Amino acid sequence: MHETRPSHTAEMVAMRRAAHQVFDEEPKVFADPLALRVIGPEAEARMRTMQQKTSFAKVGRAFIVVRSRFAEEELAQAVQRGVMQYVVLGAGLDTFAYRNPYPALRIFEVDHPATQAWKKERLAAADIEIPSNVTHVPVNFEREILADALRAAGLDEQRPVFFAWLGVTMYLTDEAINTTLRYIGARPSGSGLVLDYSLPSASLNWVERIFRYMLARRVAKAGEPFINFFTPERMKATLEAASLHRLNDLDATAMDARYFQGRTDQLAITGRSLHVVSARV
């Protein structure tokens, strides 16, 4: 991404979460009362004029809301295990920290400096208060050391921590991904992680390749090209090499069965390209 501009894809993801609140039936797969406020009236107006009922829009929106819900479900389990630190890597306009139901949970939002500065502007404009248990940590994943930044921000490395890393791996090199995963895998027992990934194009059928091409062209035009894809086998090996185990890898079939059964608005993921996975130290 551009060094001085906020992430275009972060706004696109936030607009899809907001669109879910407006265009999809009840019950919401992922209810977010701050989703519309945080994007702001200008982005909301653009979102409402976009073609939100096309198959392309629905598939993209479905995966965005599922991965957010899955991450927060896994976080809830971590809190039940006694984990009281939560790190959101590549936080974008994620709103969990501002509707957090766990008063004792310490939250660290990590993102590129330009995107984080933009988020703070959006929070202020929406009159969304930053709670005292939330710390913003500016980091460029390709150039800076995550461990150093979190340590300086006050993360207690002697206590378990839960990480959410959504919508990021496809933009990073193997080296950057492996470095981050090794750091997470070195946290105390009980720590955990949720991340998502996309399959290589060779694993997709022709319809899925068209969807991939359309999305890849959009993000590349915004200066944020896709550069990394994983098969489930490669992702499993990568996580286990970083001492992350107890894997729960959901493909589109599993996500559709778990989150979209009985819906009448045709909201579903359907394609095979997208996965979300949890793992524990």
Backbone as CSV, one residue per row, in Angstrom:
resi,resn,N_x,N_y,N_z,CA_x,CA_y,CA_z,C_x,C_y,C_z
1,MET,0.828,-1.188,0.000,0.000,0.000,0.000,0.869,1.247,0.000
2,HIS,0.265,2.391,-0.315,0.997,3.645,-0.362,1.391,4.071,1.050
3,GLU,2.613,4.596,1.182,3.148,4.921,2.501,2.354,6.007,3.216
4,THR,1.761,6.918,2.486,1.114,8.067,3.125,-0.401,8.071,2.993
5,ARG,-0.974,7.032,2.382,-2.424,6.980,2.219,-2.993,5.789,2.977
6,PRO,-4.197,5.930,3.530,-4.813,4.792,4.206,-5.174,3.699,3.217
7,SER,-5.352,2.504,3.724,-5.647,1.344,2.886,-7.019,1.457,2.231
8,HIS,-7.019,1.335,0.904,-8.292,1.311,0.174,-9.086,0.066,0.534
9,THR,-8.417,-1.061,0.658,-9.137,-2.299,0.968,-9.739,-2.263,2.374
10,ALA,-9.106,-1.551,3.305,-9.684,-1.428,4.644,-11.046,-0.741,4.576
11,GLU,-11.151,0.291,3.753,-12.440,0.959,3.597,-13.430,0.051,2.880
12,MET,-12.975,-0.669,1.867,-13.855,-1.564,1.128,-14.443,-2.636,2.054
13,VAL,-13.598,-3.203,2.920,-14.059,-4.215,3.874,-15.073,-3.611,4.833
14,ALA,-14.791,-2.418,5.348,-15.707,-1.774,6.285,-17.050,-1.472,5.625
15,MET,-17.022,-1.085,4.354,-18.266,-0.807,3.643,-19.080,-2.075,3.451
16,ARG,-18.404,-3.201,3.277,-19.138,-4.466,3.152,-19.774,-4.879,4.479
17,ARG,-19.057,-4.656,5.579,-19.681,-4.928,6.880,-20.902,-4.032,7.085
18,ALA,-20.781,-2.771,6.679,-21.912,-1.854,6.804,-23.064,-2.265,5.888
19,ALA,-22.745,-2.695,4.668,-23.782,-3.113,3.730,-24.571,-4.292,4.281
20,HIS,-23.919,-5.173,4.996,-24.611,-6.312,5.605,-25.696,-5.840,6.564
21,GLN,-25.420,-4.766,7.298,-26.406,-4.261,8.259,-27.630,-3.686,7.541
22,VAL,-27.441,-3.223,6.295,-28.507,-2.531,5.563,-29.276,-3.458,4.636
23,PHE,-28.567,-4.309,3.885,-29.193,-5.011,2.764,-29.577,-6.463,3.060
24,ASP,-29.046,-7.065,4.105,-29.302,-8.480,4.350,-30.340,-8.676,5.451
25,GLU,-31.030,-9.797,5.361,-32.158,-10.050,6.253,-31.700,-10.325,7.686
26,GLU,-32.668,-10.272,8.596,-32.438,-10.674,9.974,-32.630,-12.183,10.088
27,PRO,-31.925,-12.844,11.006,-30.887,-12.258,11.857,-29.604,-12.024,11.064
28,LYS,-28.885,-10.983,11.433,-27.616,-10.715,10.782,-26.616,-11.825,11.131
29,VAL,-25.797,-12.199,10.158,-24.710,-13.127,10.441,-23.722,-12.469,11.401
30,PHE,-23.523,-11.170,11.213,-22.611,-10.417,12.064,-23.225,-9.050,12.328
31,ALA,-23.802,-8.887,13.506,-24.440,-7.621,13.867,-23.381,-6.658,14.401
32,ASP,-23.284,-5.501,13.770,-22.289,-4.503,14.169,-22.972,-3.139,14.212
33,PRO,-23.376,-2.677,15.398,-24.093,-1.406,15.495,-23.257,-0.176,15.163
34,LEU,-21.930,-0.343,15.057,-21.061,0.786,14.735,-20.615,0.792,13.280
35,ALA,-20.998,-0.217,12.510,-20.475,-0.369,11.150,-20.780,0.823,10.258
36,LEU,-21.996,1.333,10.318,-22.358,2.482,9.491,-21.716,3.765,10.007
37,ARG,-21.680,3.936,11.303,-21.117,5.165,11.872,-19.640,5.315,11.530
38,VAL,-18.887,4.224,11.614,-17.442,4.353,11.459,-17.023,4.642,10.026
39,ILE,-17.801,4.225,9.034,-17.404,4.522,7.658,-17.703,5.968,7.287
40,GLY,-18.656,6.584,7.970,-18.970,7.984,7.713,-20.029,8.157,6.642
41,PRO,-20.687,9.320,6.615,-21.812,9.545,5.687,-21.434,9.504,4.217
42,GLU,-20.237,9.957,3.869,-19.834,9.947,2.459,-19.684,8.523,1.949
43,ALA,-18.966,7.680,2.719,-18.802,6.282,2.321,-20.133,5.548,2.374
44,GLU,-20.980,5.891,3.335,-22.300,5.256,3.401,-23.114,5.569,2.157
45,ALA,-23.061,6.803,1.701,-23.788,7.177,0.496,-23.288,6.394,-0.714
46,ARG,-21.967,6.244,-0.832,-21.403,5.450,-1.928,-21.834,3.993,-1.810
47,MET,-21.799,3.483,-0.585,-22.177,2.086,-0.348,-23.623,1.838,-0.770
48,ARG,-24.512,2.767,-0.475,-25.933,2.580,-0.781,-26.228,2.669,-2.272
49,THR,-25.341,3.293,-3.041,-25.568,3.394,-4.481,-24.878,2.267,-5.263
50,MET,-24.053,1.479,-4.592,-23.375,0.369,-5.263,-24.340,-0.790,-5.481
51,GLN,-24.008,-1.670,-6.422,-24.856,-2.826,-6.721,-24.604,-3.907,-5.664
52,GLN,-25.377,-3.857,-4.585,-25.139,-4.727,-3.440,-25.817,-6.096,-3.559
53,LYS,-26.674,-6.280,-4.567,-27.420,-7.538,-4.670,-26.877,-8.465,-5.748
54,THR,-25.751,-8.113,-6.367,-25.133,-8.997,-7.348,-24.472,-10.173,-6.638
55,SER,-24.227,-11.242,-7.373,-23.574,-12.417,-6.791,-22.179,-12.071,-6.286
56,PHE,-21.459,-11.256,-7.049,-20.109,-10.856,-6.653,-20.131,-10.116,-5.324
57,ALA,-21.062,-9.173,-5.188,-21.154,-8.393,-3.949,-21.543,-9.273,-2.772
58,LYS,-22.469,-10.196,-2.987,-22.944,-11.035,-1.882,-21.872,-11.998,-1.395
59,VAL,-21.144,-12.592,-2.323,-20.082,-13.515,-1.910,-19.012,-12.778,-1.109
60,GLY,-18.587,-11.626,-1.615,-17.582,-10.857,-0.896,-18.059,-10.422,0.471
61,ARG,-19.305,-9.971,0.548,-19.877,-9.526,1.819,-20.032,-10.698,2.786
62,ALA,-20.459,-11.829,2.267,-20.667,-13.001,3.129,-19.379,-13.416,3.811
63,PHE,-18.276,-13.441,3.062,-17.022,-13.866,3.676,-16.521,-12.847,4.694
64,ILE,-16.676,-11.573,4.401,-16.231,-10.532,5.329,-16.937,-10.678,6.671
65,VAL,-18.258,-10.870,6.648,-18.989,-10.934,7.918,-18.742,-12.255,8.632
66,VAL,-18.555,-13.344,7.878,-18.286,-14.627,8.516,-16.935,-14.609,9.223
67,ARG,-15.906,-14.098,8.572,-14.598,-14.134,9.218,-14.584,-13.257,10.465
68,SER,-15.319,-12.132,10.452,-15.408,-11.296,11.646,-16.139,-12.024,12.762
69,ARG,-17.232,-12.679,12.431,-17.976,-13.414,13.458,-17.150,-14.570,14.005
70,PHE,-16.504,-15.311,13.115,-15.680,-16.444,13.538,-14.574,-15.979,14.486
71,ALA,-13.929,-14.875,14.148,-12.861,-14.354,15.000,-13.384,-13.992,16.382
72,GLU,-14.545,-13.363,16.439,-15.086,-12.960,17.735,-15.612,-14.159,18.523
73,GLU,-16.073,-15.191,17.840,-16.449,-16.428,18.537,-15.212,-17.101,19.141
74,GLU,-14.145,-17.142,18.370,-12.917,-17.752,18.888,-12.321,-16.902,20.017
75,LEU,-12.428,-15.594,19.914,-11.985,-14.726,20.998,-12.780,-15.006,22.267
76,ALA,-14.091,-15.174,22.145,-14.928,-15.462,23.315,-14.456,-16.736,24.020
77,GLN,-14.091,-17.751,23.235,-13.566,-18.984,23.840,-12.238,-18.734,24.533
78,ALA,-11.398,-17.885,23.925,-10.114,-17.556,24.542,-10.324,-16.834,25.871
79,VAL,-11.268,-15.914,25.910,-11.561,-15.197,27.154,-12.033,-16.172,28.226
80,GLN,-12.841,-17.152,27.823,-13.278,-18.170,28.785,-12.107,-18.970,29.330
81,ARG,-11.033,-19.112,28.525,-9.823,-19.804,28.982,-8.960,-18.903,29.862
82,GLY,-9.335,-17.645,29.983,-8.574,-16.723,30.814,-7.676,-15.772,30.060
83,VAL,-7.746,-15.749,28.734,-6.929,-14.820,27.942,-7.518,-13.415,28.072
84,MET,-6.688,-12.465,28.467,-7.158,-11.100,28.695,-6.394,-10.073,27.857
85,GLN,-5.746,-10.548,26.767,-5.083,-9.646,25.830,-5.501,-10.035,24.407
86,TYR,-5.857,-9.037,23.615,-6.345,-9.266,22.259,-5.616,-8.322,21.318
87,VAL,-4.973,-8.891,20.291,-4.244,-8.104,19.298,-4.947,-8.248,17.950
88,VAL,-5.355,-7.136,17.374,-5.988,-7.125,16.054,-4.952,-6.633,15.050
89,LEU,-4.446,-7.545,14.248,-3.401,-7.223,13.269,-4.056,-6.780,11.959
90,GLY,-3.674,-5.605,11.471,-4.340,-5.078,10.286,-5.771,-4.709,10.609
91,ALA,-5.957,-3.904,11.663,-7.287,-3.673,12.226,-8.233,-2.943,11.285
92,GLY,-7.708,-2.087,10.401,-8.603,-1.348,9.515,-9.637,-0.586,10.312
93,LEU,-10.910,-0.662,9.875,-12.007,-0.009,10.588,-12.793,-0.998,11.443
94,ASP,-12.151,-2.068,11.868,-12.796,-3.021,12.777,-13.292,-2.279,14.013
95,THR,-14.482,-2.640,14.487,-15.101,-1.887,15.584,-15.167,-2.653,16.894
96,PHE,-14.604,-3.862,16.960,-14.770,-4.651,18.179,-14.334,-3.887,19.426
97,ALA,-13.211,-3.186,19.349,-12.660,-2.507,20.529,-13.620,-1.478,21.105
98,TYR,-14.596,-1.022,20.306,-15.487,0.061,20.722,-16.883,-0.447,21.084
99,ARG,-17.056,-1.766,21.035,-18.280,-2.430,21.511,-17.908,-3.686,22.299
100,ASN,-16.733,-3.704,22.860,-16.163,-4.840,23.575,-16.972,-5.187,24.833
101,PRO,-17.461,-6.434,24.949,-18.247,-6.804,26.126,-17.413,-7.301,27.310
102,TYR,-16.075,-7.310,27.174,-15.205,-7.847,28.221,-14.401,-6.705,28.847
103,PRO,-14.861,-6.135,29.951,-14.214,-4.947,30.525,-12.737,-5.146,30.869
104,ALA,-12.340,-6.383,31.213,-10.955,-6.620,31.623,-10.024,-6.925,30.453
105,LEU,-10.566,-6.997,29.242,-9.759,-7.362,28.078,-8.949,-6.164,27.596
106,ARG,-7.636,-6.335,27.474,-6.755,-5.304,26.931,-6.638,-5.519,25.422
107,ILE,-6.875,-4.478,24.637,-6.935,-4.610,23.181,-5.848,-3.749,22.546
108,PHE,-5.113,-4.355,21.601,-4.078,-3.664,20.846,-4.464,-3.715,19.370
109,GLU,-4.697,-2.567,18.772,-4.992,-2.496,17.347,-3.712,-2.142,16.595
110,VAL,-3.285,-3.040,15.721,-2.042,-2.869,14.968,-2.392,-2.609,13.504
111,ASP,-1.797,-1.573,12.937,-2.043,-1.304,11.518,-0.962,-0.374,10.978
112,HIS,-0.969,-0.246,9.659,-0.061,0.682,8.993,-0.316,2.090,9.530
113,PRO,0.718,2.880,9.749,0.535,4.209,10.351,-0.491,5.079,9.642
114,ALA,-0.479,5.097,8.309,-1.418,5.953,7.578,-2.857,5.494,7.782
115,THR,-3.075,4.182,7.761,-4.421,3.649,7.961,-4.891,3.902,9.387
116,GLN,-3.987,3.764,10.344,-4.368,3.978,11.733,-4.720,5.444,12.009
117,ALA,-3.963,6.359,11.439,-4.274,7.779,11.605,-5.642,8.096,11.018
118,TRP,-5.940,7.527,9.858,-7.242,7.704,9.216,-8.358,7.143,10.086
119,LYS,-8.133,5.983,10.702,-9.154,5.394,11.556,-9.455,6.316,12.741
120,LYS,-8.429,6.861,13.339,-8.646,7.764,14.469,-9.483,8.971,14.041
121,GLU,-9.250,9.449,12.829,-10.059,10.550,12.306,-11.515,10.112,12.143
122,ARG,-11.718,8.891,11.640,-13.080,8.389,11.457,-13.779,8.211,12.805
123,LEU,-13.070,7.691,13.797,-13.664,7.518,15.131,-14.075,8.873,15.712
124,ALA,-13.202,9.857,15.585,-13.510,11.179,16.118,-14.714,11.793,15.409
125,ALA,-14.753,11.651,14.079,-15.858,12.218,13.308,-17.181,11.558,13.659
126,ALA,-17.128,10.274,13.999,-18.343,9.529,14.360,-18.675,9.636,15.839
127,ASP,-17.874,10.397,16.584,-18.066,10.560,18.023,-18.047,9.205,18.742
128,ILE,-17.109,8.335,18.302,-16.908,7.036,18.944,-15.685,7.158,19.850
129,GLU,-15.903,7.009,21.131,-14.832,7.188,22.105,-13.866,6.010,22.084
130,ILE,-12.582,6.289,22.228,-11.569,5.242,22.332,-11.439,4.860,23.804
131,PRO,-11.811,3.634,24.167,-11.755,3.233,25.578,-10.326,3.208,26.111
132,SER,-10.197,3.293,27.420,-8.872,3.340,28.044,-8.118,2.028,27.916
133,ASN,-8.818,0.920,27.648,-8.153,-0.375,27.521,-7.761,-0.688,26.075
134,VAL,-7.812,0.309,25.196,-7.455,0.137,23.784,-6.180,0.922,23.489
135,THR,-5.221,0.241,22.860,-3.956,0.872,22.472,-3.768,0.723,20.968
136,HIS,-3.491,1.834,20.287,-3.214,1.791,18.851,-1.712,1.665,18.639
137,VAL,-1.324,0.693,17.799,0.091,0.381,17.590,0.392,0.491,16.090
138,PRO,1.049,1.567,15.643,1.372,1.699,14.215,2.558,0.817,13.833
139,VAL,2.361,-0.046,12.819,3.415,-0.966,12.379,3.301,-1.183,10.877
140,ASN,4.415,-1.142,10.177,4.499,-1.588,8.795,5.040,-3.013,8.820
141,PHE,4.204,-4.007,8.521,4.573,-5.410,8.674,5.805,-5.797,7.869
142,GLU,6.013,-5.139,6.724,7.131,-5.505,5.869,8.455,-4.888,6.332
143,ARG,8.405,-3.870,7.186,9.622,-3.139,7.522,9.923,-3.076,9.011
144,GLU,8.920,-3.301,9.860,9.111,-3.145,11.294,8.882,-4.465,12.018
145,ILE,9.400,-4.574,13.222,9.304,-5.798,14.002,8.100,-5.716,14.927
146,LEU,7.133,-6.603,14.701,5.901,-6.603,15.470,6.173,-6.750,16.962
147,ALA,7.075,-7.645,17.311,7.365,-7.899,18.725,7.806,-6.633,19.435
148,ASP,8.690,-5.870,18.795,9.185,-4.643,19.404,8.058,-3.636,19.602
149,ALA,7.207,-3.509,18.594,6.122,-2.531,18.667,5.122,-2.896,19.760
150,LEU,4.758,-4.178,19.854,3.799,-4.583,20.881,4.395,-4.473,22.280
151,ARG,5.645,-4.829,22.405,6.313,-4.710,23.711,6.320,-3.258,24.165
152,ALA,6.654,-2.364,23.257,6.683,-0.942,23.591,5.295,-0.417,23.923
153,ALA,4.269,-1.028,23.320,2.889,-0.590,23.569,2.324,-1.130,24.876
154,GLY,3.051,-2.056,25.511,2.612,-2.547,26.809,2.060,-3.953,26.841
155,LEU,2.198,-4.718,25.748,1.738,-6.098,25.780,2.545,-6.885,26.806
156,ASP,1.870,-7.648,27.642,2.524,-8.489,28.643,2.886,-9.823,27.988
157,GLU,4.151,-10.020,27.665,4.580,-11.217,26.940,4.611,-12.457,27.823
158,GLN,4.375,-12.308,29.110,4.331,-13.459,30.014,2.922,-14.021,30.148
159,ARG,1.961,-13.362,29.554,0.563,-13.797,29.650,0.037,-14.175,28.263
160,PRO,-0.935,-15.097,28.197,-1.491,-15.500,26.898,-2.146,-14.316,26.182
161,VAL,-2.192,-14.442,24.871,-2.780,-13.379,24.048,-3.469,-14.015,22.849
162,PHE,-4.554,-13.422,22.421,-5.282,-13.899,21.251,-5.098,-12.894,20.121
163,PHE,-4.843,-13.411,18.902,-4.594,-12.575,17.734,-5.676,-12.803,16.679
164,ALA,-6.127,-11.723,16.054,-6.945,-11.804,14.842,-6.142,-11.171,13.719
165,TRP,-6.014,-11.904,12.613,-5.210,-11.435,11.475,-6.013,-11.678,10.207
166,LEU,-6.933,-10.764,9.918,-7.892,-10.966,8.845,-7.617,-10.042,7.667
167,GLY,-7.704,-10.619,6.467,-7.554,-9.823,5.257,-6.164,-9.279,5.032
168,VAL,-5.140,-9.993,5.491,-3.779,-9.472,5.417,-2.816,-10.412,4.687
169,THR,-2.920,-11.727,4.915,-1.891,-12.647,4.426,-1.712,-12.588,2.910
170,MET,-2.780,-12.303,2.191,-2.667,-12.282,0.724,-1.858,-11.115,0.185
171,TYR,-1.547,-10.151,1.056,-0.784,-8.979,0.634,0.676,-9.030,1.088
172,LEU,1.079,-10.085,1.800,2.405,-10.129,2.417,3.274,-11.228,1.822
173,THR,4.572,-11.038,1.938,5.536,-12.054,1.510,5.559,-13.213,2.501
174,ASP,6.126,-14.341,2.069,6.300,-15.480,2.978,7.110,-15.081,4.204
175,GLU,8.153,-14.302,3.992,9.016,-13.910,5.109,8.240,-13.124,6.160
176,ALA,7.436,-12.170,5.720,6.662,-11.367,6.665,5.626,-12.217,7.392
177,ILE,4.979,-13.124,6.677,3.984,-14.002,7.290,4.640,-14.926,8.314
178,ASN,5.727,-15.565,7.916,6.381,-16.522,8.807,6.941,-15.845,10.052
179,THR,7.486,-14.651,9.899,8.015,-13.925,11.053,6.909,-13.627,12.055
180,THR,5.766,-13.178,11.558,4.647,-12.873,12.445,4.113,-14.133,13.116
181,LEU,3.974,-15.221,12.354,3.452,-16.459,12.929,4.402,-17.045,13.968
182,ARG,5.703,-16.941,13.735,6.659,-17.436,14.736,6.548,-16.647,16.035
183,TYR,6.324,-15.356,15.908,6.136,-14.538,17.103,4.880,-14.973,17.861
184,ILE,3.785,-15.175,17.134,2.545,-15.609,17.780,2.724,-16.982,18.422
185,GLY,3.392,-17.890,17.705,3.598,-19.235,18.216,4.501,-19.297,19.434
186,ALA,5.254,-18.241,19.674,6.141,-18.187,20.839,5.456,-17.587,22.066
187,ARG,4.176,-17.223,21.947,3.457,-16.687,23.106,3.146,-17.816,24.090
188,PRO,2.767,-17.491,25.316,2.492,-18.517,26.325,1.363,-19.462,25.917
189,SER,1.388,-20.656,26.468,0.351,-21.652,26.206,-1.030,-21.069,26.497
190,GLY,-1.986,-21.389,25.621,-3.325,-20.836,25.731,-3.568,-19.698,24.768
191,SER,-2.492,-19.140,24.223,-2.634,-18.097,23.213,-3.250,-18.687,21.939
192,GLY,-3.820,-17.839,21.109,-4.472,-18.345,19.908,-4.471,-17.341,18.785
193,LEU,-4.990,-17.783,17.644,-4.949,-16.994,16.415,-6.117,-17.364,15.516
194,VAL,-6.685,-16.362,14.861,-7.584,-16.565,13.725,-7.012,-15.790,12.548
195,LEU,-6.922,-16.442,11.394,-6.527,-15.741,10.171,-7.315,-16.306,9.001
196,ASP,-7.261,-15.610,7.883,-7.909,-16.096,6.673,-6.888,-16.151,5.547
197,TYR,-7.219,-16.931,4.530,-6.332,-17.039,3.375,-7.141,-17.422,2.148
198,SER,-6.520,-17.266,0.991,-7.153,-17.607,-0.279,-6.364,-18.696,-0.974
199,LEU,-7.076,-19.560,-1.670,-6.433,-20.639,-2.409,-5.766,-20.115,-3.683
200,PRO,-4.732,-20.813,-4.171,-4.129,-20.446,-5.457,-5.142,-20.574,-6.593
201,SER,-4.972,-19.796,-7.625,-5.918,-19.820,-8.749,-6.017,-21.199,-9.386
202,ALA,-4.919,-21.957,-9.365,-4.938,-23.293,-9.964,-5.917,-24.230,-9.264
203,SER,-6.304,-23.900,-8.030,-7.231,-24.733,-7.270,-8.687,-24.374,-7.519
204,LEU,-8.941,-23.344,-8.318,-10.288,-22.821,-8.494,-10.889,-23.253,-9.828
205,ASN,-12.226,-23.286,-9.876,-12.888,-23.516,-11.154,-12.963,-22.199,-11.931
206,TRP,-13.488,-22.251,-13.127,-13.412,-21.075,-13.998,-14.248,-19.914,-13.471
207,VAL,-15.388,-20.213,-12.817,-16.213,-19.136,-12.258,-15.471,-18.444,-11.121
208,GLU,-14.856,-19.249,-10.258,-14.101,-18.690,-9.133,-12.893,-17.900,-9.614
209,ARG,-12.295,-18.346,-10.707,-11.162,-17.599,-11.257,-11.596,-16.232,-11.770
210,ILE,-12.800,-16.152,-12.316,-13.321,-14.865,-12.770,-13.518,-13.932,-11.573
211,PHE,-14.126,-14.457,-10.489,-14.292,-13.659,-9.281,-12.933,-13.194,-8.765
212,ARG,-11.966,-14.106,-8.743,-10.621,-13.761,-8.281,-10.010,-12.661,-9.149
213,TYR,-10.152,-12.810,-10.448,-9.582,-11.828,-11.370,-10.198,-10.452,-11.139
214,MET,-11.516,-10.394,-10.979,-12.197,-9.115,-10.784,-11.738,-8.434,-9.502
215,LEU,-11.645,-9.214,-8.418,-11.217,-8.635,-7.149,-9.743,-8.252,-7.192
216,ALA,-8.922,-9.132,-7.765,-7.487,-8.852,-7.841,-7.222,-7.584,-8.643
217,ARG,-7.972,-7.379,-9.691,-7.790,-6.170,-10.504,-8.144,-4.920,-9.707
218,ARG,-9.182,-5.014,-8.890,-9.598,-3.860,-8.077,-8.530,-3.494,-7.053
219,VAL,-8.035,-4.488,-6.329,-7.080,-4.176,-5.261,-5.722,-3.774,-5.835
220,ALA,-5.352,-4.358,-6.982,-4.096,-3.960,-7.616,-4.168,-2.513,-8.086
221,LYS,-5.320,-2.125,-8.613,-5.508,-0.748,-9.060,-5.381,0.221,-7.896
222,ALA,-5.754,-0.243,-6.703,-5.644,0.585,-5.495,-4.254,0.555,-4.892
223,GLY,-3.326,-0.176,-5.542,-1.955,-0.239,-5.055,-1.719,-1.293,-4.000
224,GLU,-2.648,-2.254,-3.881,-2.532,-3.301,-2.866,-2.721,-4.678,-3.524
225,PRO,-1.787,-5.104,-4.360,-1.975,-6.338,-5.131,-1.869,-7.594,-4.275
226,PHE,-2.611,-8.629,-4.675,-2.462,-9.946,-4.066,-1.102,-10.516,-4.455
227,ILE,-0.373,-11.071,-3.483,0.917,-11.686,-3.812,1.093,-13.062,-3.190
228,ASN,0.143,-13.510,-2.338,0.375,-14.777,-1.645,-0.916,-15.575,-1.486
229,PHE,-0.834,-16.856,-1.799,-1.970,-17.758,-1.672,-1.500,-19.049,-1.017
230,PHE,-2.431,-19.766,-0.409,-2.100,-20.997,0.316,-3.078,-22.102,-0.034
231,THR,-2.584,-23.313,-0.152,-3.444,-24.483,-0.085,-3.659,-24.801,1.390
232,PRO,-4.714,-25.555,1.747,-4.887,-25.940,3.152,-3.681,-26.693,3.699
233,GLU,-3.058,-27.536,2.869,-1.901,-28.298,3.321,-0.724,-27.378,3.632
234,ARG,-0.495,-26.397,2.765,0.606,-25.457,2.999,0.325,-24.590,4.230
235,MET,-0.926,-24.156,4.391,-1.251,-23.346,5.566,-1.063,-24.152,6.846
236,LYS,-1.495,-25.394,6.856,-1.326,-26.244,8.030,0.150,-26.400,8.374
237,ALA,0.967,-26.663,7.360,2.405,-26.830,7.584,3.037,-25.530,8.075
238,THR,2.595,-24.410,7.525,3.139,-23.110,7.926,2.805,-22.813,9.383
239,LEU,1.567,-23.073,9.781,1.163,-22.827,11.163,1.884,-23.770,12.124
240,GLU,1.958,-25.036,11.772,2.603,-25.991,12.673,4.096,-25.717,12.804
241,ALA,4.723,-25.217,11.747,6.140,-24.855,11.829,6.356,-23.708,12.806
242,ALA,5.292,-22.928,13.049,5.362,-21.821,13.999,4.814,-22.215,15.369
243,SER,4.641,-23.523,15.591,4.154,-24.054,16.870,2.704,-23.682,17.146
244,LEU,1.904,-23.584,16.091,0.473,-23.325,16.214,-0.277,-24.572,15.772
245,HIS,-1.111,-25.107,16.661,-1.762,-26.399,16.430,-3.257,-26.300,16.738
246,ARG,-3.894,-27.454,16.943,-5.340,-27.521,17.175,-6.084,-26.731,16.099
247,LEU,-5.760,-27.017,14.860,-6.282,-26.234,13.743,-7.763,-26.507,13.509
248,ASN,-8.501,-25.446,13.210,-9.887,-25.546,12.769,-9.997,-24.713,11.509
249,ASP,-9.939,-25.373,10.358,-9.893,-24.702,9.066,-11.260,-24.859,8.396
250,LEU,-11.965,-23.738,8.214,-13.286,-23.762,7.593,-13.188,-23.339,6.131
251,ASP,-13.640,-24.221,5.240,-13.747,-23.827,3.837,-15.148,-23.272,3.592
252,ALA,-15.454,-22.946,2.347,-16.744,-22.326,2.041,-17.908,-23.237,2.408
253,THR,-17.775,-24.539,2.153,-18.854,-25.472,2.484,-19.138,-25.465,3.972
254,ALA,-18.079,-25.505,4.776,-18.245,-25.503,6.230,-18.820,-24.176,6.713
255,MET,-18.363,-23.064,6.148,-18.888,-21.762,6.553,-20.354,-21.617,6.180
256,ASP,-20.722,-22.065,4.969,-22.119,-21.974,4.557,-23.004,-22.815,5.470
257,ALA,-22.554,-24.024,5.829,-23.346,-24.896,6.694,-23.479,-24.315,8.094
258,ARG,-22.444,-23.670,8.565,-22.423,-23.163,9.941,-23.171,-21.844,10.097
259,TYR,-23.130,-20.975,9.073,-23.624,-19.616,9.258,-24.786,-19.208,8.344
260,PHE,-25.065,-19.944,7.288,-26.047,-19.464,6.322,-27.236,-20.400,6.117
261,GLN,-27.341,-21.454,6.897,-28.460,-22.381,6.742,-29.790,-21.682,7.015
262,GLY,-30.774,-21.935,6.156,-32.129,-21.435,6.388,-32.364,-20.001,5.968
263,ARG,-31.352,-19.332,5.413,-31.555,-17.952,4.987,-32.316,-17.904,3.659
264,THR,-33.096,-16.840,3.469,-33.855,-16.688,2.231,-33.322,-15.556,1.356
265,ASP,-32.240,-14.892,1.802,-31.704,-13.772,1.019,-30.547,-14.187,0.113
266,GLN,-30.309,-15.507,-0.009,-29.252,-16.049,-0.862,-27.856,-15.565,-0.471
267,LEU,-27.685,-15.116,0.766,-26.362,-14.743,1.234,-25.584,-16.008,1.559
268,ALA,-24.465,-16.221,0.877,-23.645,-17.417,1.072,-22.296,-17.186,0.409
269,ILE,-21.355,-18.055,0.730,-20.012,-17.923,0.161,-19.883,-18.732,-1.121
270,THR,-20.334,-19.953,-1.130,-20.426,-20.866,-2.282,-19.088,-21.242,-2.907
271,GLY,-18.262,-20.285,-3.296,-17.004,-20.612,-3.952,-15.995,-21.243,-3.017
272,ARG,-14.948,-21.838,-3.584,-13.977,-22.589,-2.793,-12.719,-21.807,-2.452
273,SER,-12.618,-20.561,-2.864,-11.328,-19.882,-2.781,-10.974,-19.370,-1.395
274,LEU,-11.947,-19.238,-0.491,-11.729,-18.540,0.772,-11.776,-19.489,1.963
275,HIS,-10.818,-19.329,2.863,-10.763,-20.134,4.085,-10.525,-19.224,5.283
276,VAL,-11.040,-19.647,6.436,-10.719,-18.996,7.704,-10.286,-20.107,8.663
277,VAL,-9.245,-19.845,9.445,-8.657,-20.906,10.255,-8.303,-20.365,11.637
278,SER,-8.507,-21.196,12.652,-8.060,-20.853,14.004,-7.001,-21.858,14.427
279,ALA,-6.119,-21.428,15.314,-5.058,-22.297,15.813,-4.674,-21.824,17.210
280,ARG,-4.035,-22.722,17.987,-3.657,-22.370,19.346,-2.215,-22.780,19.616
281,VAL,-1.607,-22.058,20.552,-0.277,-22.410,21.015,-0.415,-23.592,21.962
